[in-house]
């Protein structure tokens, strides 16, 4: 580990090398490499694959501790990404990274969530300020292109050496030696890196999980998504202007996310059988799907589609392990769950914080590496486990009733709000009350046995469906 860099200049210097039509972009802090990182060359302490929220966060944290970090991103920021809705417990992480003001400048305040069900006349509203811990009453809705770029540049400002347009083409982990990572830039330049530690933050590319054959499709849940952006859609006023709305409909659920520029992100997360039924082009299929949800169609009555319609297989998956002796996987590179609670960015960043602690311990104190990686694995699975239990049941009649007619007996509504806020990793006492919530769910499932059984059979059949390629024209 090298000494922690100090007095880094505030301004970034951008270097761009071109060969023909292709280019590879890289950033560095002026004067930084003369401060002791030039000699590292292709043998950094840590190499991070992927410059999304997980990769940029862990790069910033490790570079801040003085490690030589190389961050490789296959695309160029700003680049489009879905997942625009953040959670209140993202805010403490932004503060620790020093980017809270930048995030606030691009976002619209999100104070809660609205749920709309075809089986209930009135919608249900949840206010984050009423959770068990009242300290985090809001989050933000953001354009991910802007959000991700802020985190990426923050990693550079903290000292990471970053390259864009640089795809990792191979990894090797020789026993008892440094890893070997091969990358290729857009102009065809091939580079071999020999880091002490590798971080897979490649998102749903799942670089290492695919290489090791440890990626497992979730046997309890399957879904697919189709989405686009609209202008001129109906917006809520006042404090509710930035709140996310979830609409249930026959084949799944819709998200409705207002953004600060006046546009709205709309997407349907559906059972695979429904997505396989598509006989028309994606745009027409998207509008046909919206028409199946009258409350949503009404809000979009005067709206204009201003983006391409994208369809993707959002199948939930996980990996059988999260780390090895000199590598670990963070964010979606390790696991992905249905985005019904806007959990993606929080889980990615939280795993990055846990991963930075684990890597620091592994490199400083190799004798404690096994314990450090075990602790990281537990942290990575903790939030997934809690969120997943509810997500797997979100389309059941019982869960709809619990969300549409919330009760605060035993402070259960406050507990549910804490889960929706992402407050699962601190000292807030949610575990016992979540057990009570589960008991109530199972008791109501007995009362509504016929409806619950039909919902269970439907989900079971849907998971078995073989889904074709959804992104084909």
N, C-alpha and C positions, 0 to 999 in steps of 0.2 A: 504494500500500500504506500502511495506517495503522500507527501505532506499536503494538507488541505490548502487549496489555492485561496488566496486572499486578495482583496481589493480588485475584483474583476471589473473591468470597464462596463458601463451600463449599455453601451452601444454594441450591436452585433455586426460583424463583418460577414457579408455574404459572398461566397465564391461560387462561380458557375463555369464549368468547363464544357465546351461543346465540341462534338465531332459530327459533322453532317447534320442530320435532323434530330439526332438524339443528344441527350445531355445528362450529366449527373451533377446534382447540386449538393454542396456541402457547406456547413456553417462552422465557424470557429470564433472564439473570443480573441480579439487582437491582443497579442502579447502573451496569451496563455501558454501556448506551446513552448515558448522560450522559457517559461517558468518551470519546466521539468517534464513535460509530457511528449516532447518531440522524439526522445529516444525510444519511446514505447513502440512506435511504428505499428506493425501488424501483430503485436503481442500485448494487447491491452489486458487489464485486470478482468474486465467484464465486457462481453459483447451482447447487445440486446437486439433481438430481431423483431422489428415492428415499432412504428412511431405513433401508435394510438394512445389512448389514455393510460393503459397499463404500462406500455413500454416507455413512454415519456416520463411518467411518474417515477418509475424505479430508476431510470437513468438519472433524473434530477437528484434523487435522494442519495444515490451512490456516488455521483460526481461531487456532491456537496460534502461528502465525507472524505474526499480526497482521492478516490479511486480513479484510475484511468478507464473511462467508459466510452465504448464505441456504440453508436446507435444507428442501425440500418433500417431505412424505410423504403419499401418497394415503389411507392407512389410519390407524389409531390404535394405538399401542403400549399394552399388549402385544397382538400379533396372531400368529395361527398361521402357522408356516412349517415346511416339512420341511427336512431336512439337519441332523440333530442331532449328528452325529459329527464331532469336530474332530481335527486332526492335531498331533503334537508341535511342529512348526515354527510353529504358531499362537502358541505361548507367548511367544516373543521379541517378537512383534508386540503381544500384550496388555501385556507389560511396558513397551514403548515408549509405549503409549497410556495407561499408568497404571491399567489395569483388571484386572490379573492376579488380585488378591485377590477382586474381585467375581465374576469368572468361576469361580474355584475354589469360591466359596461356593454356587454353583447347580449345579455339575457333579458327576459321578461319575468317578473316575479310570479312565482307559483306558490300560492298559499294552501292549496289543497287539491282535492280530486272530486269529480262528480261521476256518479254511476247511474246509468239509464238502462232499465230492463223492460222488455216487451210485456212482461207479466205483472208490472206494477205501474200504477197510474202516475205516481210522483217520482221524480228523481231523488237520489240520495247524495248528500254533500258531506265530505269529510274535510275538516280543517286541521292542518298539522299543528296549529297552536294549541289544540286540545289533547295532544298526546300525553303520555305519562310525564315526559320531560318537556316542559314548555319552552326550553331554551332555543329551539330550532323551528320557528314558526313558518319558514318558507324555504323554497328552493328556487331554481330557475329553469325555464325552457330556453334552449340555445340552438343555434345552427351548429351542427357538429363540425362543419368545415372550419368555422372560426374557433370553436372551443378546442378542437384537437390541435390547431396550429398554435394557440396560446401555450398549451402544455408542452408542445414540441420545442418551441423557442425557449421556454423556461428551462428545459433540460440543457439546452445549449448555453444559456446564460449561467447555469450552475457549473458548467465545465465539461459537459459531454461532447465528444467529437461525433458529429452527426452527418450522415450522407443520405440523400434522397435519390430516387430512381435507381436503387441498388437492391437487387433481389438475392436472397440467400438460396443457393442451388444445392448445397450439400453440407452435412455435418457428420463428424466422426468423433468418437470419444474413446481413444486408446486407453487401455487400462494403465493407471499410474502415470499418465502424461497429460499435457494440456490438450484441450479439445482442438479440433481442426474444423474451421468453418470456411466454406467457399462461397464467395459472392460474385455477382456479375452486374456491372453497371449497364446502363442503357446503350452506351457506345461500345459494348462488348468487352470492356476491360474486366479481367478475372483477377480476384484478389483472394489470397489465402490468409486467414487470421488464425492466431493461436492464443485464444484467451484462457485465463485461469478458470473462468466461469461463464456459462452461456445462459441467457434468459430468453425463453421463447414467449414473446408477446405478439405473435403473428395473428392473433385473433382467430377467426373461423377458418383460416388456412390450416390451423393446428399442425404446424411444421413437425414438431418432435413426436406428438401423439401419433401422427400418420406414419412417421419413420419407424417408430418402435412397435406399431401395431397395437396400441393400447387405447385407442379411441373407441368408445362403446356408445352406440345409440341408446338413448333412454328407453327402457322397457315400460315405463309408466306414463309417458306423455309424448305426443307427437303433434306438430303444428306446422303450418306454412303461412307465409305472409305475402300480401300484395299492397303497394302503397304509392302515394304521390303527394304533391303539394298544390294547394289551391290559393287563389287570391279572391277577395270579395266575399268570403264566407262569413256567416253570422258569428259575431264575437260577443262574449259576455262583457259587461261593463263593470267599472269600479274594481274592487278587490278581487273579483272572480275573473278578471280579464285574462290572466295567464294560467288559470287552472286547467289541468288535463281532464278530459271527459272520456269515460269508457262506456261504450254502447254494447250491450249483449245483443246478439241476433241468432237466428236459427242455427247457423253453421260455425259460430265462434264469437268473436268480439272485435270491435273497432277501437282504435285510439284516435283522439282528436286533440292535437297539440297546437295551441296558438304560439306564434313566434313574434319576436319584437319588430320585424319589418312589416307586419300586417298580414303575412301569409299564415296558412294553417297546414300542418302535416297530418295527413289522414291515412290510416292503414288498417287493413283487415287481417286478423290472425285467425286462421280457419283450420278445421280438421282436414287431413289430407284427401279424404274422399271427395270433398267439395272442390278442392283445387284441381283434382284430376278430371273433374267434369267439364273443364273449360274447352269449348269448341270454337271460340272466337278469339280475336286478338286481345292482348292483355288490357289495353285501355277500355275496350267495350266490356270485357269481363269485370273490370274494376267498377265501372258505372253500374253494371247489372247487379253487382254485389251490394253496392251502396243503396240501390233501390229496394233491397230486401230489408233495410233498416229505416223505416219512415222517419223517426226523429232525427237521424243523421242526414237523410236526404233533404229534409226541410231546412236544416242549417246550411246546406250546400246549394240550395235552390238557385241563388244568384251568383254562385261562385264560378270561377274559371280555372281549369286545370292549367298549371304553369310549369309543369315538369314532366319528364318521362314517367310512365308507370313501370314500377319495378316489382317483379315477383321473385321470391326466394324461398328455398326450403329452410325453414327455421327450426329444423328438428332439434330437439333437446339432446344433448350428449354430454358425456363426461369421460375422463381418462382414468384408467385404473391406478395410476400413480401420478403425483404432481412434481416429482423431483428425482434426482439421482446425485451421485457424488459431486458432480461439477456442473449441474444444470437444474433449472426449474422452469415451470410453466405458470404464467400469470394470466388473469382475465379469461377471455374466450378461448385462448390457446389451451386452457385446461378443461373448461366446462362452459356450457351455454344452456340457459333455461329460458322458457317462454317469457317474453318481456312485459307481461301484464302489469307488473309493479314498477316498471322503469328501473330495474335493478342493475342493468348492464354496466354503466359507468361506475357506480358505487362499488360493485363487487370487483371490477377490474382494478380500481384504484386502491381499494382496501387490500387486495392480494398483493399489489405492488409494494405497499408499505410493509406488509408482513414479509414479503420476499426480500426487500432491502435489508431488514433486520437479520434474516436468515443468512444471506450471502455475506454480510459483514462478519457474522459470527464464524461462518465456515472458513473465511480467508484469514481472519485474525487468530482463530483458535481451532485448528483442524480437529483436535481431539473431541470437540463438542459439536462437530458438524452434524452427526446423526441426530442428536437431540434437537438442534436448530431446525433441520429439515422436517422433522416430525411435527414440531410446533407450527411450522409454516403450513404443512398439509392440513392440520387441524383447523387453522385459521381460514384456509381456503374453502374448506368444506362446511364450516359452521353456518355461514349465511345461506349458502346454497340449500342446505338441509331444511332450514326454517322456511325460506321463501317457497321451496318446492312443494311442501305439504299443502299449502293453500293454493298454489298455482294449479296443481294437478286436479283440484276440485272446483276451480272457479266457474266452470260451466254447469255444475250440478244445481238442481233446484234448491237444495238446502243452502248452499253457499250464497246463491243469489239472495235468498231471503235474509240471511245474516247480514249481508251488505246493504240491502235495500231497507231493512227494518232494524237498524242497529240498536242494541241496548247497552247501557253502561253499568248494568248489574255486575258487581265484582270488578268494576273498572275495565270491563272487557272491551268497550269501544275505545277507550284510551289506549289499551294494549294493542288493538288492531291498528290504530293510528300510528303507534310507535313502529310497528312492522312496516306500514306503508311509508313511513319516513326513513326507514333503513336503520333504525336505532337498535341494532342487534349485537354490536361489538363492544359496547361499553358496560357501564354499571347499572343501566336502567333495568329494573326487575320485571322482565317480560316473560321469563321461562315458565314460572308457575301459572301465571294467568293464561298463557298460551295453552297450557295443559287443560285448563278449565274450558277454554274456547273449543278445543278438540273434543272434549267430553260432550259439550252441548251440541256440536256438529253431529257426532255419532248418535246421540239420543234423538235428535230431530230426523236423522236419516232412518231410524227405526219407525218413527211416526209416519214419515213419508216414504214408506218402504217401496211401494210400486214405482213411484217417480224416480227414487234413488237407484233402484235396480235397473230400470230402463236406461238411465244415464250412464250407469257403470257398464252395461253391455255395449252401449253405443261407443263409449270411449275405448273399450277393449277391441272392438272391431276396427275402429279407426286407426289404432296404433299398428294393427297388422297390415294395413294397406301399404302396398308398394307404390311409392310416389315417383313419378317420372320427372324428367328435367323441366323445372318450372321457368327457367330463365330463357328457354328457347323462344325465338320470335313466333 
